[in-house]
Amino acid sequence: MIENCDALFKQISHGVYVVGVSDGIHQNAFTAAWVMQVSFNPPLLAFSINPEHYSYKLLQAGGICTVNVLGQDQFRVAEHFGCSNIKDKMMGFQWQEDKTGAPILTESLAYFECQVSHYTDAGDHKIAVCKVIGAAKLNQGQPLLYNQTGDMDGSSIIYSDNLL
């Protein structure tokens, strides 16, 4: 077992995002920290998603999403969209739409609007690889980093339960 695995993984720098999904009728959003650019041409992003969650079902059905960049002052937003026990997570936030109709979090720093290209298995998650078809800066600020969220995701318990 690797000691302090949770703390060590948080040394890999990456941001915190709200991913908005839609099946054309229903919308939802979730917090993601495992997001990265994977191609210049075409422009592709990839993110990790739990296939057991409602958002994954909407993403599969609609094939569209947004990746909304959170600012350093938006810890509570990240925490809110990281909860799975909230009936209507979208309520109380302002949303807008662009080309696809996927929800864009108006208070985010920037967004990327995407169409899913394909999925791949990744342990207990799926990796969604998405083509970026639109993007814009919405607000000023510095991005929220994963290591600034402490144990918001409960990873210290998960790592202590799993031997590496």
C-alpha positions as CSV (number, residue, x, y, z in Angstrom):
1,M,0.0,0.0,0.0
2,I,1.2,3.5,-0.8
3,E,1.2,5.8,2.2
4,N,-0.5,9.2,1.8
5,C,-1.8,8.1,-1.6
6,D,-4.6,10.7,-1.6
7,A,-2.2,13.5,-0.9
8,L,0.3,12.3,-3.5
9,F,-2.4,12.1,-6.2
10,K,-3.4,15.6,-5.4
11,Q,0.1,16.7,-6.4
12,I,-0.8,16.0,-10.0
13,S,-2.1,19.4,-10.9
14,H,-5.5,19.7,-12.6
15,G,-8.5,22.0,-12.3
16,V,-12.0,21.5,-11.1
17,Y,-14.9,21.7,-13.5
18,V,-18.7,21.4,-13.7
19,V,-19.7,19.3,-16.7
20,G,-23.2,20.0,-18.0
21,V,-25.0,17.2,-19.9
22,S,-28.3,17.0,-21.8
23,D,-30.2,14.4,-23.6
24,G,-32.2,17.1,-25.5
25,I,-35.0,17.1,-22.8
26,H,-33.3,16.6,-19.4
27,Q,-30.2,18.4,-18.1
28,N,-27.9,17.7,-15.2
29,A,-24.4,18.7,-14.1
30,F,-21.6,17.2,-12.1
31,T,-18.2,18.1,-10.7
32,A,-15.2,16.7,-12.5
33,A,-11.5,17.0,-11.6
34,W,-10.2,14.5,-14.2
35,V,-10.3,16.6,-17.3
36,M,-7.6,17.2,-19.9
37,Q,-6.9,18.2,-23.5
38,V,-6.0,15.2,-25.5
39,S,-5.6,16.6,-29.1
40,F,-4.9,19.8,-31.0
41,N,-6.5,18.7,-34.3
42,P,-9.3,18.1,-33.9
43,P,-9.5,19.8,-30.5
44,L,-10.4,17.1,-28.1
45,L,-11.0,17.0,-24.3
46,A,-11.4,13.9,-22.2
47,F,-13.0,13.5,-18.8
48,S,-13.7,10.8,-16.4
49,I,-17.3,10.0,-15.4
50,N,-18.9,7.4,-13.2
51,P,-21.1,5.1,-15.3
52,E,-23.5,4.6,-12.4
53,H,-24.5,8.2,-12.2
54,Y,-27.5,9.8,-13.8
55,S,-25.3,12.3,-15.8
56,Y,-23.6,9.4,-17.6
57,K,-27.0,8.2,-18.9
58,L,-27.9,11.7,-20.1
59,L,-24.4,12.0,-21.7
60,Q,-24.9,8.7,-23.6
61,A,-28.4,9.6,-24.7
62,G,-27.6,13.1,-25.9
63,G,-23.9,12.9,-26.9
64,I,-23.3,16.6,-25.9
65,C,-21.8,18.4,-22.9
66,T,-20.1,21.4,-21.6
67,V,-16.9,21.6,-19.5
68,N,-17.2,24.7,-17.3
69,V,-14.0,26.0,-15.7
70,L,-14.5,26.9,-12.0
71,G,-12.7,29.8,-10.3
72,Q,-10.8,29.7,-7.0
73,D,-13.8,31.3,-5.2
74,Q,-16.2,28.6,-6.4
75,F,-15.4,25.8,-4.0
76,R,-19.1,25.7,-2.8
77,V,-20.2,25.3,-6.5
78,A,-17.8,22.4,-6.9
79,E,-19.1,20.9,-3.7
80,H,-22.8,21.3,-4.7
81,F,-22.4,19.6,-8.1
82,G,-20.3,16.9,-6.5
83,C,-23.3,15.7,-4.5
84,S,-25.4,12.9,-5.9
85,N,-28.3,13.2,-3.5
86,I,-29.7,16.6,-4.6
87,K,-33.0,16.2,-6.6
88,D,-32.6,19.2,-8.9
89,K,-28.9,20.2,-8.9
90,M,-29.5,22.8,-11.6
91,M,-31.9,25.0,-9.6
92,G,-30.5,28.1,-8.1
93,F,-27.8,28.7,-10.8
94,Q,-27.9,30.6,-14.0
95,W,-27.5,28.6,-17.2
96,Q,-27.2,29.5,-20.8
97,E,-26.9,27.5,-24.1
98,D,-24.9,27.8,-27.2
99,K,-24.8,25.5,-30.3
100,T,-25.8,22.1,-28.9
101,G,-28.2,23.1,-26.1
102,A,-25.9,21.6,-23.4
103,P,-26.1,23.7,-20.2
104,I,-23.4,26.3,-19.7
105,L,-22.8,27.6,-16.1
106,T,-23.0,31.4,-16.5
107,E,-20.8,32.0,-13.5
108,S,-17.9,29.9,-14.7
109,L,-14.7,31.4,-15.9
110,A,-14.9,29.7,-19.3
111,Y,-16.7,26.9,-21.0
112,F,-16.0,24.3,-23.8
113,E,-19.0,23.0,-25.7
114,C,-18.5,19.4,-26.8
115,Q,-19.8,16.5,-28.8
116,V,-18.9,13.0,-27.5
117,S,-16.5,11.2,-29.9
118,H,-16.2,8.0,-28.0
119,Y,-15.8,6.3,-24.6
120,T,-13.2,4.0,-23.1
121,D,-13.1,2.0,-19.9
122,A,-11.0,3.2,-17.0
123,G,-11.4,1.1,-13.9
124,D,-14.6,2.1,-12.1
125,H,-15.1,5.1,-14.5
126,K,-15.5,5.7,-18.2
127,I,-13.4,8.2,-20.1
128,A,-15.5,10.4,-22.5
129,V,-13.4,11.8,-25.3
130,C,-15.2,14.9,-26.7
131,K,-14.7,17.1,-29.8
132,V,-14.7,20.8,-28.8
133,I,-17.1,22.7,-31.1
134,G,-17.3,26.0,-29.2
135,A,-15.7,27.8,-26.3
136,A,-15.7,31.2,-24.6
137,K,-14.3,33.1,-21.7
138,L,-17.2,34.2,-19.4
139,N,-15.6,35.7,-16.3
140,Q,-12.3,36.9,-14.8
141,G,-10.4,34.9,-12.2
142,Q,-8.0,32.1,-11.5
143,P,-9.0,28.4,-11.9
144,L,-9.8,26.3,-8.9
145,L,-7.3,23.5,-8.6
146,Y,-8.1,20.0,-7.4
147,N,-5.5,20.2,-4.6
148,Q,-7.4,23.2,-3.2
149,T,-10.5,21.2,-2.5
150,G,-9.2,19.1,0.4
151,D,-11.1,15.9,0.9
152,M,-14.3,17.2,-0.8
153,D,-14.4,14.0,-3.0
154,G,-13.8,11.6,-0.1
155,S,-10.8,10.1,-1.8
156,S,-8.9,9.7,1.5
157,I,-11.4,7.0,2.5
158,I,-11.4,5.4,-0.9
159,Y,-7.6,5.1,-1.0
160,S,-7.5,3.8,2.5
161,D,-9.9,1.0,1.5
162,N,-8.0,0.0,-1.6
163,L,-4.5,-1.5,-1.6
164,L,-2.3,-0.2,-4.3
